[in-house]
């Protein structure tokens, strides 16, 4: 009996409570958004070739010695390391969380695997001298990983609070359309950035742009309009049903705030195109990652609702 009790105690010692795992999932989402910001800083300051070797900055020496471009690129690699560690903790923690659905455990390991895959993808991107298609793939993979991490967070929230009543089919369809619209929005956004003044170049190395700026921006504006129409339809339903679904009203209000900030920054970028500072573009990128994560959270919760009494 004592031996069995000892084994049981050891198992409980390595288990995570759902509350603790939810906290870990929130940290993982935050780190994944943060790494998008540091990666964008590398690109926008023209520091992508600041460390032309990987994982070290130069042959035989892992530490930067070439100036601020090298320091920016190396700092991004340090942040990437801690992001990988955080997502590994998320994956292992999923296996140790009592009652967590198998789906969430699989998704947590996908988050870790995809985050780890960013390292060789980054090395390949440097090897091919910041090919714009590889840079875009790098960013879009980062956003996709954020979305999957949000799903893990939603799963553990359901575990804690219970599963709510299903939403009407039309509302769930709006959630699906919203997810498609945000995907279209971020893809066209990457094309606009890749074709414009930024990304920057580093020293004598000139970074190739992708296409023309004006057509890319025009397509991006259409994507913003499409997203706005779907969002307004969902927001109108949320306001009409705010007594039953207060969380959705709050979620739409938060999304609107992020969207308006994003549009204000984007408009400023466009009107000051010739002189726009790189840090303003960085704010635009970080807001885009935040908007994507928030939208995925709303759309996913329409399909996998949380119990109303704690919404």
N, C-alpha and C positions, 0 to 999 in steps of 0.2 A: 504493500500500500504506500509506504513511504517513497519507494522508487517511482511508482506511478504518479504520485503527487509531485515529485521533483521534476519529472518529465513535463507534466502539465504546466507547472510553474515556469519552466524554461520556455515552453511554447508561448505562453502568455507574455513573457518578458520581451520576446522579439516581435510580437504582434503590434500593429498600429490600430488605434481607434479610428473610426470614420472621421471624427472631428479633426484629429491630427493629420490624417491623410488629406482632408480637404484643405487644410492650411498649406500642406506641401504642394498641392495642386495649384493653389493661388500663387505661391512663390514661383513655381515652374512657368506659369503663364506670364508672370511679370518678367522673369528672366528672358523668356523667348521674345517678348516685345522689346526688352532692353537691348538684346543682341542685334535686333533689326536696326536700332538706332546707332549702335557702334559700327555696324557694318556699313550703314549709309554714310557715316562720318568718314570712313576710309575712302569710300568711293567719291564723295563730294569734294574732299580736299585733295584728290589726286594722289592718295597715299597707297593705292592698291599695289603698286610696285615698289613701295618703300622697303619691303622685305621680299626679295626676289627668290628666296629659298624657303622651303618648308620641311619640317616645323621650325628650323632655325632661321634667323634673319639673314645670315650670310654663311657661306661654307665654313664649317668648323667652329662656328660661334653662334649660339642661339639668340644673343642679345643685340638690340639695335645700336648702331653707331653712326648712322648717316644723317641724323637731323630729325626734325619733327615729323616728317613723313614716315620714317621708320618707327618712331615712337607710337604714332597713331595706329599703324598697321599691327605692331606688336601688341599694343594694348587691346586691340580687338581680339587677337588670338588668346590673350589671357582671359578676357570675358567669355570667349567661346569655350574655353576649358571648364570654367565654373558652370557654364550653362549645361555642358555635357554631364558634369557631375550631378547637377540638380535633376536633370531628366533621368539619369541612372537611379538616383534616389527615388524618384517618382515610380519608376518601373519596379524596382525591388519592393518599395512600399506598397504597391498595388497587390503584390503577392502576399503581403503580410497583413492586409487589412481585412478584418472580419466582415463577412457578408457582402463584400464587393463583388459585383457581377463579373463573370468571365469576360464579357465584352469590354469592360473598363480596363481589365488587366491587359488584354490584348492591345487596346488603344494606347495604354501607358508605355508598353514596350515599343510600339510603333513610333511614339514620340521620341523615345530614346534613340532608336535605330536611325530615324531620319535626322535627328540632331547630330548624331555621330557622323552620318554620311556627309554633313556639310563640310567637315574638315577636308576630306579628299577632293570634294567638289571645289572648295576654295583653292586648294593647291593646283588643281587642273586649270582653274580660271586664271591664276597667276601665270602658269606655264604658257597659256595661250594669250598672254599679254592683255588680259581683261577684255576678252571677246564679249561684245554686248549681249549676245544670246546666252552665254554662260552666266553673265552677271544677272540677267533677268531670271534665269532658272534658279540661281542662288537665292534671290529675293522671294520668288514665288514659292519655293520649297519652304522657306522660313515662315511665310504666311500660312501655308498649308499645315505646318507643324503646330502653329499657334491654334489653328482651328481644331485640330485633333485634341490638343491639350485642354481646350475649353470643353470638349465633349467628355473628357475624363472628369473634369470638375463638375459638370452637370450630373454625371452618373453617381458620384459620391454624395452630391446634394440630394438626389432622389433617395439614396440609401438612408440618409439622415432624416429626411422630412416626409418621405412617402411619395407614392405616385399619385398624381392628381387626375381629375376627370379629363377625358379627351376633348380637344377643341373641335369645333365644326370643321368639316372637310374644306370649306372655302378658306377658312383662316389658316389651316395647315398649308393649303396651296399657296397662300400669300407668303407664308414663311419660306416655302421652297423657292418662290420667285425672288424673294428678297435675297436669299443666299446666292442665286444665280446672278442677280444684279450686282451684288457686292464683288463677286468674282470678276465679272466683266469690268467693273470699276477699277479694281486694283491692277488688272492686266493692262488696261489702257493707260493707267497711271504710270506703270513701269515703262511703257513705250514712250510716253511723253517725256519722262525724265531722261531716258536713254538717247532721245533725239535732240534734246535741248542744250543749253549752255553747259549745264552739268550733266553728267559727271565730268570732273576736272581731269587734268593731265598732271604728270609728275616729271618735273625737270624737262629733259629733251624728249621724253616719251609722250607722244600724243595719243590720247584715248579716242578710238573711233566712235563716232556717233552712229545712231541707228535710224536711218531715214530722215525725213524733214520734220521740223518742229511743228509748223502750223497744222498740217493734216493730222498729226498725232494728237494735238490739243483738241482739235475739232471732234475727233472720235471720243476723246475722254469727256468732253462736255456732254455729248450724247449719252454716255454711260452714266454721268451724274444725273441727267434728267430722268433716265429710265429708273435709276435707283430711287430718286425722289418721288416719282409717281407711285411706285409700289409701296414705299415707306408711308406716304400720306394715306393710302387706302388702309394700311394696317393700323396706323395711328388713329384714324377716324373710328375704326371698329373698337380699338382699345379705349378711347374716350367714352364711347357709348356704353361700354361694358365695364367701366372702371370700378364699379361697386363689387363685381365678381372677380375681376382680374386686375387688382391694383398694381401688381408687379409689372404687368405689361405696359400700363400707363407710365410708370416710372422708367421702365426700360426704354420706351419710345422717347420720353423726354430727354434721357441721357444720350440716346443716339442722335437726337436732333441737335443737342448742344455740340457734340463732337463734329457732326456734319457741317454745322454752320461755321465752326472754327476752321475746319478743313477748307471750306469754300472761301472763307475770308483770306486765309493764307495763300490759297491757290490763285485767287484774283490778284493779290498783291504781287505774287511771283510773275504773273502774266503782264501786269502793267509796268513792272520794273525789270522786265526781262534782261535788258542789256547790263544792268547793274545789280541784279538780285544777289544778295550774299548767300554763301553756301549754307549757313546755319538756318536760314529761312526755309530752304528746301529740305533740310534735315527735319525741321518741325513738321513739315508737310508729310514726310515719310513716316515719322513716328505716329502722327495722327491717323494716317492711313492704316497702320498696323493695329492701332487701338480701335478704330472704326470697324475693321474686319473682325477682330475678336468679339467686340460687343454685338455685332450683327449675327455672327455665328451663334452666340449665346442665346439671343432672342429667338432666332429661327429654330434652333435645336429644341428649345424649351416648348415651343408650340407643338412639336412632334413628340416630345418626351416630357410631359408636364409634371411639375412638382405639386404636391398636395396643397390645396387651396388654403387650408386653415393656418399655414405658416408662410404663405406666399408674400 
